[in-house]
Amino acid sequence: MSSSPMHRPVAPLFRPPVSSMDSIEVPQYYICPISLQIMRDPVTAITGITYDRESIERWLFLDNKMTCPVTKQPIPKDSDLTPNHSLRRLIQAWCTANASNGVDRIPTPRAPIDKPGVLELLDNLLVPRLQLDSLRLIAALVSESECNRCCMVQSGAANSLIQLIISCSKNNQINHIEVALSVVRSLRVPPEDLKPLVTDNHDLIESLTWVLRHDSGSHRGIRSATILVLKSIIEAASSSLRARLKLDFFQAVTLAIRDRISQQATKAALHVLLHACSGGRNRTKIIEAGALSEIIELELSFPDKRTTELNLAVLDQLCSCAGGRAELVGHAAGIAVISKRILRVSPVADDWAVRILSSVCKHSATKEVLQEMLWVGAVSKLCFVLQADCSSSVKEKARWVLRSHSGVWKDSPCINFQMLSWYP
């Protein structure tokens, strides 16, 4: 006999963890095994277990778990989730019967969108009077279910949205771009699918640069969305595109760091700079845009651990060129803030910080710089590194710095010479 809910023996009653329903017993097979809540849109996986659509789609597509939560059997990512209409009707009938007890009726879920429906919406983006309404409908559908999101990605929605962003930036349609960027983020396009769309798309970079520089005081939300999308784009961009990034691009990213739009946006901006450092003369452009000073100022505000690690990683890249080292040692707090972070944040931060000091000592070790390292405690910190539980590569860099300049520091009252003599 079929094991569907229509023929299944009455299951044990189960009290769900919902405060508003504490006095109501809910049939166990109405409960999603993942969320432990009443199912609103029950679907059955190929393993025969029924889940609420939102929960199982999150399990498969967001958490990337390719096994059935109950049976532990594999579930291919492209396998169908079959709507369990019989169970949904039973749940709806049960909710209606218990309405007097405060149970809300569960509405019939809207069917997932199909590819022809997506293509029609994308075609509407080409019609100016339909663009904004179509964008909002696409945004609503993407947020409604993982099934809709996947269908949008597979139907080429990302490419249509990118072309729309480029077009709208030329027409100063900032409201359209804000919704389009939000949808691009929600789509979560896999890197392998995004790369062909952005690999050498300089028009897109120009458009996003315009958005970042657009009325920075009153558009913090759209600037935050822009920098987050830009992070994914720069990671997928070709080396030739990165090499052609302009000074105004780096000025716009630096402005996003300076304005502290949001913690997430600041980290994304630092990621953009870090990836861009590998292209052509970008380090010089980043320094010219004032990013090095802004990063030091950001670090002086005591950000979280990950932000500090990103700050130090970018500073290390910039200090590989003469202009970056000059900016660092010329900043009143440059060497001091690097020294303070050693042994206080993480092993990753220790590595970047010691690398920066090593670079400065190798190429920019003037008498004034070496004296400043003494005064701000950098020399003492390097000695402590050799005694701490640091990696061998970090210790070797610290040892090299101490060995190279011990002749200058040994007579200073700021440090015990015995500390230097231990590790030459």
C-alpha positions as CSV (number, residue, x, y, z in Angstrom):
1,M,0.0,0.0,0.0
2,S,1.2,3.5,-0.7
3,S,2.9,5.3,2.2
4,S,1.5,8.7,1.2
5,P,-0.2,10.7,3.9
6,M,-3.6,9.7,2.5
7,H,-3.1,6.0,3.4
8,R,-0.6,6.3,6.2
9,P,-1.7,5.2,9.7
10,V,-2.2,8.2,12.0
11,A,1.2,9.3,13.2
12,P,2.0,10.0,16.8
13,L,1.1,13.5,17.8
14,F,3.9,16.0,18.2
15,R,4.1,19.3,20.0
16,P,6.1,21.8,17.8
17,P,8.5,24.4,19.2
18,V,6.2,27.3,18.5
19,S,5.2,29.5,21.4
20,S,1.9,30.6,20.0
21,M,0.8,26.9,19.6
22,D,1.9,25.4,22.9
23,S,-1.5,24.0,23.7
24,I,-2.0,22.4,20.2
25,E,-0.8,19.0,19.2
26,V,0.3,18.8,15.6
27,P,0.5,15.5,13.6
28,Q,4.1,14.6,13.3
29,Y,4.1,14.1,9.6
30,Y,3.0,17.8,9.2
31,I,6.4,18.8,10.6
32,C,9.5,19.4,8.5
33,P,12.4,17.2,9.7
34,I,14.8,20.1,9.2
35,S,13.0,23.2,10.6
36,L,10.7,21.3,13.0
37,Q,7.9,23.6,12.0
38,I,4.7,23.0,10.1
39,M,5.4,22.6,6.4
40,R,4.0,25.4,4.2
41,D,5.1,24.0,0.9
42,P,5.9,20.2,1.3
43,V,8.1,18.7,-1.4
44,T,9.4,15.1,-1.6
45,A,13.1,14.4,-2.4
46,I,14.2,11.4,-4.4
47,T,14.9,9.6,-1.2
48,G,11.1,9.6,-0.4
49,I,11.3,12.0,2.5
50,T,9.1,15.1,2.5
51,Y,10.5,18.4,3.7
52,D,9.3,22.0,3.6
53,R,10.6,23.5,0.3
54,E,12.4,26.4,1.9
55,S,14.3,24.2,4.3
56,I,15.4,21.5,1.9
57,E,16.4,24.1,-0.7
58,R,18.5,26.0,1.8
59,W,20.1,22.6,2.9
60,L,21.0,21.7,-0.7
61,F,21.7,25.1,-2.4
62,L,22.9,27.4,0.4
63,D,24.6,24.9,2.7
64,N,25.7,22.7,-0.2
65,K,24.9,19.5,1.6
66,M,24.2,16.8,-1.0
67,T,22.7,14.2,1.3
68,C,19.2,13.6,2.6
69,P,19.1,14.9,6.2
70,V,17.1,11.9,7.3
71,T,18.3,8.9,5.3
72,K,21.9,10.3,4.6
73,Q,21.5,9.0,1.0
74,P,23.0,11.2,-1.7
75,I,20.7,13.8,-3.4
76,P,22.1,15.1,-6.7
77,K,22.0,18.9,-7.0
78,D,19.9,18.7,-10.2
79,S,17.3,16.2,-8.9
80,D,13.7,17.3,-8.7
81,L,11.8,18.1,-5.5
82,T,8.3,16.9,-6.2
83,P,5.4,18.9,-4.6
84,N,3.4,16.8,-2.2
85,H,0.0,18.3,-3.0
86,S,-1.9,15.7,-0.9
87,L,0.0,16.5,2.2
88,R,-0.3,20.3,1.6
89,R,-4.1,20.0,1.4
90,L,-4.2,18.0,4.6
91,I,-2.1,20.6,6.4
92,Q,-4.2,23.4,5.1
93,A,-7.4,21.7,6.2
94,W,-5.9,21.0,9.6
95,C,-4.9,24.7,10.0
96,T,-8.4,25.8,8.9
97,A,-10.0,23.4,11.4
98,N,-7.8,24.9,14.2
99,A,-8.2,28.5,13.3
100,S,-10.2,29.2,16.5
101,N,-7.1,28.1,18.4
102,G,-4.9,30.8,16.8
103,V,-3.5,28.7,13.9
104,D,-3.1,30.7,10.7
105,R,-4.2,29.1,7.5
106,I,-1.3,28.4,5.2
107,P,-1.9,29.8,1.7
108,T,-1.4,27.8,-1.4
109,P,2.2,28.4,-2.5
110,R,2.9,30.0,-5.9
111,A,4.3,27.6,-8.5
112,P,8.1,28.1,-9.1
113,I,8.8,30.2,-12.2
114,D,9.9,28.3,-15.4
115,K,12.5,29.3,-18.0
116,P,9.9,30.8,-20.5
117,G,8.6,32.9,-17.7
118,V,12.1,34.1,-16.8
119,L,12.9,34.9,-20.4
120,E,9.7,37.0,-20.7
121,L,10.7,39.0,-17.7
122,L,14.2,39.5,-19.1
123,D,12.8,40.7,-22.4
124,N,10.8,43.3,-20.5
125,L,14.0,44.8,-19.2
126,L,14.6,46.0,-22.7
127,V,11.4,48.1,-22.6
128,P,12.1,51.4,-20.6
129,R,8.6,51.7,-19.2
130,L,8.6,48.1,-17.9
131,Q,12.1,48.0,-16.5
132,L,11.6,49.0,-12.9
133,D,8.5,46.9,-12.4
134,S,10.2,43.9,-14.0
135,L,13.3,44.4,-11.8
136,R,11.1,44.4,-8.7
137,L,9.3,41.3,-9.8
138,I,12.5,39.5,-10.5
139,A,13.8,40.5,-7.1
140,A,10.7,39.2,-5.4
141,L,10.8,35.9,-7.3
142,V,14.5,35.3,-6.5
143,S,14.0,35.9,-2.8
144,E,10.9,33.6,-2.8
145,S,12.7,30.3,-3.4
146,E,16.0,28.7,-4.3
147,C,14.2,27.0,-7.2
148,N,13.4,30.4,-8.7
149,R,17.0,31.6,-8.1
150,C,18.5,28.6,-9.8
151,C,16.1,29.1,-12.8
152,M,17.1,32.7,-13.1
153,V,20.8,31.9,-13.1
154,Q,20.4,29.1,-15.7
155,S,18.3,31.4,-17.9
156,G,21.0,34.1,-18.1
157,A,19.5,36.7,-15.8
158,A,23.0,37.9,-14.7
159,N,24.0,38.9,-18.2
160,S,20.7,40.8,-18.7
161,L,21.1,42.6,-15.4
162,I,24.8,43.5,-16.1
163,Q,23.8,45.0,-19.5
164,L,21.0,46.9,-17.7
165,I,23.4,48.4,-15.2
166,I,25.7,49.6,-17.9
167,S,22.8,51.2,-19.8
168,C,21.2,52.8,-16.7
169,S,24.5,54.3,-15.6
170,K,24.8,56.1,-19.0
171,N,21.2,57.4,-18.4
172,N,21.7,58.4,-14.8
173,Q,19.0,56.0,-13.6
174,I,20.3,55.3,-10.1
175,N,17.0,53.8,-8.8
176,H,17.1,51.1,-11.5
177,I,20.7,50.3,-10.7
178,E,20.0,49.9,-7.0
179,V,17.4,47.2,-7.6
180,A,19.5,45.5,-10.3
181,L,22.6,45.3,-8.0
182,S,20.4,43.9,-5.3
183,V,19.2,41.1,-7.6
184,V,22.7,40.4,-8.9
185,R,23.8,39.8,-5.3
186,S,20.8,37.6,-4.5
187,L,21.5,35.5,-7.6
188,R,24.8,34.4,-6.1
189,V,26.1,33.5,-9.6
190,P,28.8,30.8,-9.3
191,P,32.3,32.1,-10.2
192,E,32.6,29.9,-13.3
193,D,29.4,31.3,-14.6
194,L,30.3,34.9,-13.7
195,K,33.7,34.9,-15.3
196,P,32.6,34.9,-19.0
197,L,30.3,37.9,-18.2
198,V,32.9,40.1,-16.6
199,T,36.4,38.8,-17.6
200,D,37.1,41.8,-19.9
201,N,34.0,44.0,-19.4
202,H,35.5,47.4,-18.9
203,D,32.1,49.1,-19.4
204,L,30.8,47.4,-16.3
205,I,33.8,48.6,-14.3
206,E,33.2,52.2,-15.5
207,S,29.5,51.9,-14.6
208,L,30.2,50.7,-11.1
209,T,32.8,53.4,-10.6
210,W,30.2,56.0,-11.5
211,V,27.8,54.5,-8.9
212,L,30.4,54.5,-6.2
213,R,31.2,58.2,-6.8
214,H,27.5,59.2,-7.2
215,D,26.3,61.5,-4.4
216,S,28.2,59.6,-1.7
217,G,26.4,61.3,1.1
218,S,22.8,60.1,0.3
219,H,23.3,56.7,-1.3
220,R,25.1,54.6,1.3
221,G,22.9,51.6,0.6
222,I,23.5,51.4,-3.1
223,R,27.3,52.1,-2.7
224,S,27.4,49.2,-0.2
225,A,25.7,46.9,-2.7
226,T,28.0,48.2,-5.5
227,I,31.2,47.4,-3.6
228,L,30.0,43.9,-2.7
229,V,29.2,43.1,-6.3
230,L,32.5,44.7,-7.4
231,K,34.4,42.3,-5.1
232,S,33.0,39.3,-7.1
233,I,33.6,41.0,-10.4
234,I,37.3,41.8,-9.6
235,E,37.9,38.2,-8.5
236,A,36.5,36.9,-11.8
237,A,38.1,39.6,-14.0
238,S,40.9,38.9,-16.4
239,S,44.5,40.1,-15.7
240,S,44.2,42.4,-18.6
241,L,41.1,44.1,-17.2
242,R,42.8,44.5,-13.8
243,A,45.8,46.1,-15.5
244,R,43.6,48.7,-17.2
245,L,41.9,49.9,-14.0
246,K,42.0,53.6,-13.8
247,L,42.9,56.0,-11.0
248,D,39.3,57.2,-10.6
249,F,38.3,53.5,-9.9
250,F,40.8,53.3,-7.0
251,Q,39.7,56.8,-5.8
252,A,36.1,55.5,-5.6
253,V,37.1,52.3,-3.7
254,T,39.2,54.4,-1.3
255,L,36.2,56.7,-0.8
256,A,34.2,53.7,0.2
257,I,36.8,52.8,2.9
258,R,37.0,56.3,4.2
259,D,33.2,56.7,4.5
260,R,32.9,53.5,6.5
261,I,29.6,52.6,4.6
262,S,29.3,49.3,6.5
263,Q,31.7,46.7,8.0
264,Q,30.8,44.3,5.2
265,A,31.4,47.0,2.5
266,T,34.7,48.0,4.0
267,K,36.0,44.4,3.9
268,A,34.8,44.0,0.3
269,A,36.7,47.2,-0.6
270,L,39.8,45.9,0.9
271,H,39.4,42.6,-1.0
272,V,39.0,44.7,-4.2
273,L,42.3,46.5,-3.5
274,L,44.1,43.2,-2.6
275,H,43.1,41.5,-5.9
276,A,43.9,44.6,-7.9
277,C,47.4,44.8,-6.5
278,S,48.4,42.0,-8.9
279,G,47.7,44.1,-12.0
280,G,50.2,46.4,-13.8
281,R,50.9,49.7,-12.1
282,N,47.9,49.3,-9.7
283,R,49.9,49.6,-6.5
284,T,51.1,53.0,-7.6
285,K,47.5,54.0,-8.5
286,I,46.2,52.8,-5.2
287,I,48.8,54.8,-3.3
288,E,48.1,57.9,-5.4
289,A,44.4,57.5,-4.6
290,G,45.3,57.8,-0.9
291,A,44.3,54.3,0.1
292,L,47.4,53.6,2.2
293,S,46.7,56.5,4.5
294,E,43.0,55.6,4.7
295,I,43.9,52.0,5.6
296,I,46.1,53.2,8.5
297,E,43.4,55.4,9.7
298,L,41.0,52.5,9.6
299,E,43.4,50.4,11.6
300,L,43.7,53.1,14.2
301,S,39.9,52.6,14.8
302,F,40.6,49.1,16.1
303,P,38.5,47.1,13.6
304,D,37.7,43.4,13.9
305,K,40.3,40.7,13.4
306,R,39.4,39.9,9.7
307,T,39.5,43.6,8.8
308,T,43.0,44.0,10.4
309,E,44.2,41.0,8.5
310,L,43.0,42.5,5.2
311,N,44.5,45.9,6.1
312,L,47.9,44.4,6.7
313,A,47.7,42.2,3.6
314,V,47.0,45.3,1.4
315,L,49.7,47.3,3.2
316,D,52.2,44.6,2.6
317,Q,51.5,44.7,-1.1
318,L,51.8,48.5,-1.2
319,C,55.1,48.5,0.8
320,S,56.6,46.3,-1.9
321,C,57.1,49.6,-3.9
322,A,59.0,52.7,-2.9
323,G,56.0,55.0,-2.9
324,G,54.1,52.7,-0.5
325,R,57.1,52.5,2.0
326,A,57.5,56.3,1.8
327,E,53.8,56.8,2.6
328,L,53.9,54.3,5.5
329,V,57.0,55.8,7.2
330,G,55.7,59.3,6.5
331,H,52.5,58.7,8.3
332,A,52.7,59.7,12.0
333,A,51.2,56.4,13.1
334,G,52.3,54.1,10.3
335,I,55.1,52.1,11.9
336,A,53.5,52.3,15.4
337,V,50.2,50.8,14.3
338,I,51.9,47.9,12.5
339,S,54.0,47.2,15.5
340,K,51.0,47.2,17.9
341,R,49.3,44.5,15.9
342,I,52.1,42.0,16.3
343,L,51.2,39.2,18.7
344,R,47.8,40.8,19.4
345,V,45.5,39.7,16.5
346,S,46.3,36.4,14.8
347,P,49.2,34.4,13.3
348,V,48.1,35.7,9.9
349,A,48.3,39.3,11.1
350,D,51.8,38.6,12.6
351,D,53.0,37.3,9.3
352,W,51.8,40.4,7.3
353,A,53.1,42.9,10.0
354,V,56.6,41.4,10.2
355,R,56.7,41.3,6.4
356,I,55.9,45.0,6.3
357,L,58.6,45.9,8.9
358,S,61.1,43.7,7.1
359,S,60.4,45.4,3.8
360,V,60.8,48.8,5.4
361,C,64.1,47.8,7.1
362,K,65.4,46.4,3.9
363,H,64.7,49.3,1.6
364,S,63.9,52.4,3.7
365,A,66.1,52.0,6.8
366,T,67.1,55.6,7.4
367,K,68.4,56.7,10.7
368,E,65.1,58.3,11.5
369,V,63.1,55.2,10.6
370,L,65.3,53.0,12.8
371,Q,65.0,55.4,15.7
372,E,61.2,55.5,15.3
373,M,61.1,51.7,15.4
374,L,62.8,51.8,18.8
375,W,60.5,54.5,20.2
376,V,57.3,52.8,19.2
377,G,58.3,49.4,20.4
378,A,58.8,47.7,17.1
379,V,62.2,46.4,18.0
380,S,61.0,44.9,21.3
381,K,58.1,43.3,19.5
382,L,60.4,41.6,17.0
383,C,62.4,40.2,19.9
384,F,59.2,38.9,21.5
385,V,58.3,37.2,18.1
386,L,61.4,35.1,18.4
387,Q,60.2,33.8,21.9
388,A,56.6,33.4,20.9
389,D,54.8,30.5,19.2
390,C,55.2,32.0,15.7
391,S,55.9,30.2,12.4
392,S,59.5,29.6,11.4
393,S,59.2,32.0,8.4
394,V,57.9,34.8,10.6
395,K,60.7,34.2,13.1
396,E,63.3,34.2,10.3
397,K,62.1,37.6,9.0
398,A,62.2,39.0,12.6
399,R,65.7,37.6,13.1
400,W,66.9,39.1,9.9
401,V,65.7,42.6,10.9
402,L,67.3,42.4,14.3
403,R,70.6,41.1,12.9
404,S,70.7,43.7,10.2
405,H,70.3,46.7,12.5
406,S,71.5,45.6,15.9
407,G,74.5,47.8,15.5
408,V,72.2,50.9,15.5
409,W,69.9,49.7,18.3
410,K,72.4,48.1,20.7
411,D,73.4,51.4,22.5
412,S,69.8,52.7,22.8
413,P,68.3,53.0,26.3
414,C,65.0,52.0,24.8
415,I,65.9,48.4,24.7
416,N,68.0,45.9,26.6
417,F,71.0,45.0,24.4
418,Q,70.9,41.5,25.9
419,M,67.6,40.9,24.0
420,L,69.4,41.7,20.8
421,S,72.4,39.6,21.6
422,W,70.3,36.5,22.1
423,Y,69.1,36.3,18.5
424,P,71.8,37.6,16.1
